């Protein structure tokens, strides 16, 4: 008995679509949205809490916050420390509150942070 194998081609019935943007959730207000609309904070291996300036490349445990000063203030009351599984020092808290002052209190409109402007934007 001989078995023959047929060559088959796979055809997709799905239309050609792009990959959706990753979704993230703010640890303070629990609003979810595209990853690009949030700021990532990281607990570094040394235990410091930093803003991830490298855009998802800094090593350590991460959490996301809205670009809203009220969310940053609310997160510093406990939600951020719980998400990062650490205790936030007074020095880190002061640095994060200073960073929060760059944002508006309206979640739909955020001011660009210093240094976040890309070349070619005028």
Phi, psi and omega per residue, in radians:
X1 nan 2.227 3.131
X2 -1.910 2.496 3.135
X3 -1.997 2.310 3.083
X4 -1.937 2.474 3.108
X5 -1.859 2.302 3.102
X6 -1.632 2.469 3.052
X7 -1.388 2.203 3.118
X8 -2.077 2.606 3.063
X9 -2.009 2.447 3.119
X10 -1.572 2.314 3.057
X11 -2.105 2.412 -3.130
X12 -1.640 2.409 3.084
X13 -1.606 -0.129 3.138
X14 -1.420 2.498 3.061
X15 -1.215 2.701 3.138
X16 -1.201 1.899 -3.120
X17 -2.139 2.755 3.100
X18 -1.487 2.817 -3.137
X19 -1.310 2.319 -3.134
X20 -1.202 2.677 3.130
X21 -1.202 2.517 3.102
X22 -1.061 2.472 -3.133
X23 -1.791 2.444 3.098
X24 -2.326 2.887 -3.113
X25 -2.215 2.368 3.080
X26 -1.222 2.300 -3.122
X27 -1.270 -0.285 -3.112
X28 -1.598 -0.948 -3.050
X29 -1.775 -0.158 3.119
X30 1.183 0.292 3.060
X31 -1.305 2.391 3.109
X32 -1.929 2.705 -3.124
X33 -3.092 -3.020 3.126
X34 -1.067 2.499 -3.112
X35 -0.971 -0.594 -3.093
X36 -1.189 -0.276 -3.124
X37 -1.572 0.073 -3.130
X38 -2.090 2.867 3.050
X39 -1.910 2.297 3.137
X40 -1.625 2.273 3.037
X41 -1.932 2.542 -3.026
X42 -2.287 2.410 2.922
X43 -1.584 1.962 -3.093
X44 -1.224 2.858 3.083
X45 -1.007 -0.436 3.098
X46 -1.420 -0.187 3.113
X47 1.783 -0.075 3.130
X48 -1.362 2.608 3.084
X49 -1.773 2.101 -3.049
X50 -2.246 2.739 2.976
X51 -1.444 2.304 -3.111
X52 -1.375 1.643 -3.138
X53 -1.328 -0.297 -3.069
X54 -1.541 0.108 3.093
X55 1.017 1.303 3.077
X56 1.247 0.362 -3.130
X57 -1.989 -0.202 -3.132
X58 -1.271 2.335 -3.134
X59 -1.295 2.594 3.091
X60 2.222 3.028 3.135
X61 -1.301 2.314 -3.044
X62 -2.025 2.762 3.048
X63 -2.562 2.705 -3.085
X64 -2.029 2.496 3.071
X65 -2.268 2.587 3.039
X66 -1.096 2.852 3.024
X67 -1.544 1.021 -3.068
X68 -2.416 2.179 -3.083
X69 -1.036 -0.611 3.140
X70 -1.129 -0.651 3.106
X71 -1.161 -0.685 3.136
X72 -1.128 -0.740 3.124
X73 -1.119 -0.780 3.129
X74 -1.117 -0.724 -3.116
X75 -1.132 -0.617 -3.116
X76 -1.259 -0.162 3.089
X77 -1.412 -0.135 3.083
X78 2.736 -0.559 -3.072
X79 -1.124 -0.659 -3.119
X80 -1.195 -0.774 3.126
X81 -1.074 -0.692 3.126
X82 -1.173 -0.741 -3.139
X83 -1.136 -0.673 -3.133
X84 -1.521 -0.099 -3.125
X85 0.935 0.943 -3.134
X86 -2.682 3.019 2.997
X87 -1.814 2.258 -3.110
X88 -1.524 2.157 -3.127
X89 -1.298 2.850 3.116
X90 -1.089 -0.642 3.125
X91 -1.142 -0.761 3.101
X92 -1.138 -0.714 3.138
X93 -1.066 -0.756 3.131
X94 -1.131 -0.724 3.135
X95 -1.142 -0.698 3.141
X96 -1.237 -0.642 3.072
X97 -1.148 -0.642 3.075
X98 -1.123 -0.684 3.096
X99 -1.146 -0.653 -3.122
X100 -1.125 -0.472 -3.138
X101 -1.153 -0.283 3.115
X102 -1.278 -0.366 -3.053
X103 -1.688 2.712 3.076
X104 -1.430 3.057 3.079
X105 -1.607 -0.034 3.089
X106 -1.683 2.175 -3.063
X107 -1.276 -0.318 -3.121
X108 -1.444 -0.427 -3.085
X109 -2.190 2.211 3.124
X110 -2.225 2.467 3.073
X111 -1.356 2.480 3.085
X112 -1.193 2.407 3.111
X113 -1.287 2.670 3.124
X114 -1.049 2.299 3.137
X115 1.545 -0.103 -3.130
X116 -1.518 -0.108 -3.138
X117 -1.293 2.405 -3.113
X118 -1.627 2.715 3.102
X119 -1.129 2.465 3.122
X120 1.701 -0.328 3.083
X121 -1.466 2.208 3.140
X122 -2.176 nan nan
